[in-house]
Amino acid sequence: MKIIILAAGIGSRLGNPFPKPLTPLKGGKSIMERQIDNLSTHFSVHDITVVVGFKKDLIMERFPDLTYIYNQFFDATNTSKSLLKALKKYQQEDVLWLNGDVIFDAELFSVLKKEISVENSFVSVNTSRVAEEEVKYTLKNGFIDELSKQVKEGLGEAVGINYISKRDMPVLLKHLEKCRDNDYFERGIETAIQEDGLKIKAVDISDFRCMEVDFEEDLAAANKMF
């Protein structure tokens, strides 16, 4: 299995003059440093690839032993196209991917690895909150039906940690190709579900600490939470 970290974006909402994954947290470690530490407790660091773009050299110099894919259109595309570039490289593999701004407890992999072991493609979700500006989901017959920020009466939030089995990879690639440049990758998942019947589980990790950092208030909340 390969692991992808999506870290190409400018992160303008947080306003850093450097890539958002390098944002320092209380205690001294950056968001990405914490991600790498947590991933390394369960997986090999040699299986981690980072999609970079904005000020890519800062990330590459900080983590010289990782593998990198460059999204040269980082300033004109969204996560659907960064993920597409990575999945094309690893289309014969199972892939776990996460956003470069998500902070989480390493212990949540105790839940996720059970699904990975049986190759169930999934989106990790938090059912304890449903914020208006976050990606939300609904279910149909036990699998995800809708997945977007526009979902009404969502059952919870997607937290930015996801998995696609190599069995399901061709369908997801097809729909990521069809995404517009400014689409989030969740759009590709949603159309794959609706048009091709892709089965994606919602795996509840609400028992663990996990949050994405988009704004200054998110960073303050993350520092308080962790």
Secondary structure, DSSP 8 states (H G I E B T S, - for coil): -EEEEEE-S--TTTT-SS-GGG-B-TTS-BHHHHHHHHHHTTS-GGGEEEEE-TTHHHHHHHSTTSEEEE-TTTTT--HHHHHHHHHHHTTTS-EEEEETTEEE-GGGHHHHHHHHHTT--EEEEE-S---TTS-EEEEETTEEEEEETT-SS-S-EEEEEEEE-TTTHHHHHHHHHHS-TT--HHHHHHHHHHHH----EEEE-TTS-EEE--SHHHHHHHHHH-
